[in-house]
Amino acid sequence: MKLRSGALLVVALFTVMGLSSCVREYICECTISYTGQPGLPDTTVHQYNINDTKKKAKSTCQANSATSERDGIKAVETCDLY
């Protein structure tokens, strides 16, 4: 009987750990490209770390994506979690 209750406790512990949200370190990669005129900088890539749950990290990362235009130059920043 002791073995069964011990095994049940271990299974319950792993189940709780598996269902809980895990905070981990994720990498957000943002690619910035410019168009509109000759001589603009090449596409650049920036990476930074986010410590959060995967769902929140992805949301935070993708929130940094943007498009802007000024004086005929268009900058597109696309961010995604890796």
C-alpha positions as CSV (number, residue, x, y, z in Angstrom):
1,M,0.0,0.0,0.0
2,K,2.9,2.4,0.7
3,L,4.3,1.9,-2.8
4,R,1.0,2.7,-4.4
5,S,0.4,5.9,-2.4
6,G,4.0,7.0,-3.1
7,A,3.6,6.3,-6.8
8,L,0.3,8.2,-6.8
9,L,2.0,11.2,-5.1
10,V,4.8,11.3,-7.8
11,V,2.3,11.1,-10.6
12,A,0.2,13.9,-9.0
13,L,3.4,16.0,-8.6
14,F,4.4,15.6,-12.3
15,T,0.8,16.4,-13.4
16,V,0.8,19.6,-11.5
17,M,4.2,20.6,-12.8
18,G,3.2,19.8,-16.3
19,L,0.0,21.9,-16.2
20,S,1.5,24.9,-14.6
21,S,3.0,27.7,-16.6
22,C,6.7,27.7,-16.8
23,V,8.7,30.9,-17.0
24,R,11.6,30.5,-19.3
25,E,14.0,32.6,-21.3
26,Y,13.0,33.0,-24.9
27,I,14.7,34.9,-27.8
28,C,12.8,37.6,-29.7
29,E,14.3,38.3,-33.1
30,C,13.4,41.5,-35.0
31,T,14.2,42.0,-38.6
32,I,14.3,45.6,-39.9
33,S,14.2,46.4,-43.6
34,Y,14.1,49.7,-45.4
35,T,12.7,50.5,-48.8
36,G,11.9,53.6,-50.9
37,Q,15.3,55.1,-51.9
38,P,18.6,53.8,-53.1
39,G,21.5,53.7,-50.6
40,L,19.5,52.7,-47.6
41,P,21.0,50.4,-44.9
42,D,20.8,46.6,-45.4
43,T,18.3,44.6,-43.5
44,T,19.3,44.3,-39.9
45,V,18.5,41.7,-37.3
46,H,18.3,42.3,-33.5
47,Q,17.8,39.7,-30.8
48,Y,16.9,40.1,-27.2
49,N,15.8,37.8,-24.4
50,I,12.4,37.7,-22.7
51,N,11.9,35.9,-19.4
52,D,8.2,34.9,-19.3
53,T,5.8,32.2,-20.2
54,K,5.8,31.2,-23.9
55,K,2.4,32.8,-24.6
56,K,3.3,36.1,-22.9
57,A,6.8,36.2,-24.4
58,K,5.4,35.7,-27.9
59,S,2.8,38.4,-27.4
60,T,5.5,40.8,-26.0
61,C,7.8,40.1,-28.9
62,Q,5.3,40.4,-31.7
63,A,4.0,43.7,-30.2
64,N,7.3,45.2,-31.2
65,S,6.5,44.7,-34.9
66,A,5.8,47.9,-36.7
67,T,5.8,49.7,-40.0
68,S,6.6,53.4,-40.4
69,E,7.1,55.7,-43.3
70,R,8.8,59.1,-43.5
71,D,10.0,61.2,-46.4
72,G,9.4,58.3,-48.8
73,I,11.4,55.8,-46.8
74,K,9.5,52.8,-45.4
75,A,10.8,50.9,-42.4
76,V,9.3,47.5,-41.6
77,E,10.2,45.8,-38.3
78,T,9.0,42.2,-38.0
79,C,9.5,40.5,-34.6
80,D,8.9,36.8,-33.8
81,L,9.8,34.4,-31.0
82,Y,12.6,31.9,-31.6
